[in-house]
Amino acid sequence: MTITKELKEKLTSPFDTTEVKFKPAAIKDGKALALPYVDARTILDRLDETIGCENWHDEYEVVSSNQVICKLTIHGTTKSDAGESSNEDKEPLKSAVSDALKRAAVKFGIGRYLYRSPKIWCKFDENKREFIEKPDIKEKLDKDFLSKIENRDDTEEVTIPECASCGEKITNRVAIFSKKHYQMPLCMKCQNTVIKEE
């Protein structure tokens, strides 16, 4: 069985914002760059929910104590990527397996939009290694997109938005609405598909 357009839409649809977590990257002036991610269990749930647990499988090759290669197969199509753990991980092999799974899943489009999200800087407590204010990816996407539309110079070239799912050209109004409600620009047809799935 091949990966259909409908299946691809289900795999690549944004996660509920409650499932998106953040880890600190660069730290500067009491703030940290919040990198959005989902954990491996969320990826497994997405695979089970969209295609069924019998239609996918994963294999792992241990390269070293902190490096692993995951081969993820969905309906006969296999994609692979390497994952690794950091020096701070208490269970480096387990962390590397999770990282490898997430990276392989991204090659199928699962969670790829998170890598393209705008930069989010939030107040951060370096001693406790935690965010003082909760990062909000949905709010950041909305503000950045609206600012780009509202503050552009009328003489500059206007890029016509496209649906992130099917590639159809859409109006700015539809793009703004879908960014607000689905975290990505979607045409009306693809928005209806998301509503039906929910």
C-alpha positions in Angstrom: 0.0 0.0 0.0 1.3 3.5 -0.9 1.2 6.6 1.2 -1.8 8.5 -0.2 -2.3 12.3 -0.1 -5.0 11.8 2.5 -2.6 9.8 4.7 0.1 12.3 4.3 -2.3 15.1 5.4 -3.0 13.1 8.6 0.6 12.4 9.3 1.7 16.0 8.8 -1.1 17.8 10.6 -0.1 20.0 13.5 -0.1 18.5 17.0 -2.4 19.8 19.7 -0.5 22.6 21.4 -0.8 20.8 24.7 1.4 18.1 23.2 4.2 20.5 22.2 7.0 20.9 24.7 10.0 23.3 24.8 13.6 22.9 25.6 16.1 25.8 26.1 18.7 26.5 23.5 20.7 29.7 23.6 20.5 31.7 26.9 20.9 35.4 26.9 20.0 38.3 29.2 17.7 36.1 31.4 15.9 34.7 28.4 16.3 31.4 26.5 15.4 30.4 23.0 12.6 27.9 23.4 12.8 25.1 20.8 9.5 23.3 20.3 9.4 19.5 20.2 7.2 16.5 20.8 8.3 13.4 22.6 8.6 9.9 21.1 5.3 8.7 22.6 3.4 11.5 20.8 5.0 10.3 17.5 4.0 6.7 18.3 0.4 7.8 19.0 0.3 9.7 15.7 1.4 6.6 13.8 -1.1 4.4 15.6 -4.0 6.8 15.2 -3.4 7.7 11.5 -2.4 4.3 10.0 -2.9 1.7 12.7 -0.2 -0.1 14.7 -0.1 -3.0 12.1 0.8 -0.7 9.2 4.2 0.6 10.4 7.3 -0.7 12.1 10.7 0.6 13.3 14.1 -0.9 13.5 17.2 0.4 15.3 20.9 0.1 14.7 23.1 1.0 17.7 26.2 2.9 16.3 27.6 3.8 19.7 26.5 4.2 23.3 24.9 7.5 22.4 24.1 7.2 18.7 21.4 5.2 17.0 19.9 4.9 13.5 16.2 4.4 13.2 14.6 2.8 10.1 10.9 3.7 10.1 8.6 1.9 7.6 5.1 3.1 6.8 3.1 1.0 4.3 6.3 -0.4 2.8 8.1 2.9 2.5 11.2 3.1 4.7 13.1 6.3 5.8 15.9 6.5 8.2 17.9 9.0 10.3 20.4 9.0 13.1 19.7 10.2 16.6 22.0 10.9 19.5 21.9 11.8 23.2 23.5 14.7 25.0 26.1 14.4 27.7 23.5 15.3 30.4 21.2 12.4 29.6 21.0 9.8 32.4 19.9 7.1 29.9 21.9 8.0 26.7 20.9 4.9 24.7 17.2 5.4 25.4 17.4 9.1 24.5 19.3 8.3 21.3 16.5 5.9 20.3 13.8 8.5 20.9 15.8 11.1 19.0 16.3 8.8 16.0 12.6 7.9 15.9 11.6 11.5 15.9 14.1 12.4 13.2 13.0 9.5 11.0 9.4 10.5 11.5 10.2 14.1 10.3 11.2 12.6 7.0 7.6 11.5 6.6 6.6 15.1 7.5 5.5 14.3 11.1 6.2 17.4 13.2 8.3 19.0 10.5 6.5 22.3 10.9 8.0 22.6 14.4 11.4 23.0 12.9 10.1 26.0 10.8 8.4 27.8 13.7 9.4 31.4 14.5 12.0 32.0 17.2 10.5 32.2 20.7 12.5 33.9 23.5 11.1 33.5 27.0 12.2 34.4 30.5 14.4 31.6 31.9 15.7 30.7 35.3 19.3 29.4 34.7 19.6 28.0 38.2 16.5 25.9 38.0 16.9 25.3 34.3 13.3 26.1 33.6 11.2 28.7 31.8 9.7 31.3 34.0 7.0 32.1 31.4 5.4 29.4 29.3 6.4 29.5 25.6 3.3 29.8 23.3 4.0 28.6 19.8 0.4 29.3 18.6 0.5 32.9 19.7 4.0 33.5 18.2 2.9 32.1 14.8 -0.2 34.3 14.8 1.7 37.5 15.8 4.6 37.0 13.3 2.3 36.2 10.4 -0.1 39.1 11.1 2.9 41.5 11.5 4.3 40.4 8.2 1.0 41.1 6.4 0.1 44.3 8.2 3.6 46.0 8.1 4.7 45.2 4.6 5.7 48.0 2.2 3.1 48.3 -0.6 6.0 48.4 -3.1 7.5 45.1 -2.1 6.6 41.9 -3.8 3.7 40.1 -2.3 4.0 36.3 -1.8 0.6 34.6 -2.3 0.1 32.1 0.5 -0.2 28.4 -0.3 -2.0 25.7 1.6 0.7 23.7 3.5 -1.2 20.5 2.9 -2.2 20.5 -0.8 -0.3 23.5 -2.2 -3.4 25.4 -3.5 -3.1 29.2 -3.5 -5.2 30.8 -0.8 -6.1 34.4 0.3 -4.3 36.2 3.1 -7.5 36.2 5.1 -7.8 32.4 4.9 -4.1 32.0 5.7 -4.4 34.2 8.8 -7.5 32.3 10.0 -5.9 28.9 9.5 -2.7 29.9 11.1 -4.6 31.0 14.1 -6.7 27.9 14.4 -4.5 25.1 12.9 -1.0 26.6 13.3 -0.4 26.5 9.5 -1.9 27.9 6.3 -4.6 25.6 5.0 -7.2 26.0 2.3 -10.9 25.7 3.2 -11.0 22.1 1.9 -8.1 21.0 4.0 -9.5 22.9 7.1 -12.7 20.9 6.6 -10.7 17.7 6.5 -9.1 18.6 9.8 -12.5 19.4 11.4 -13.9 16.0 10.2 -10.9 14.2 11.7 -11.4 15.9 15.0 
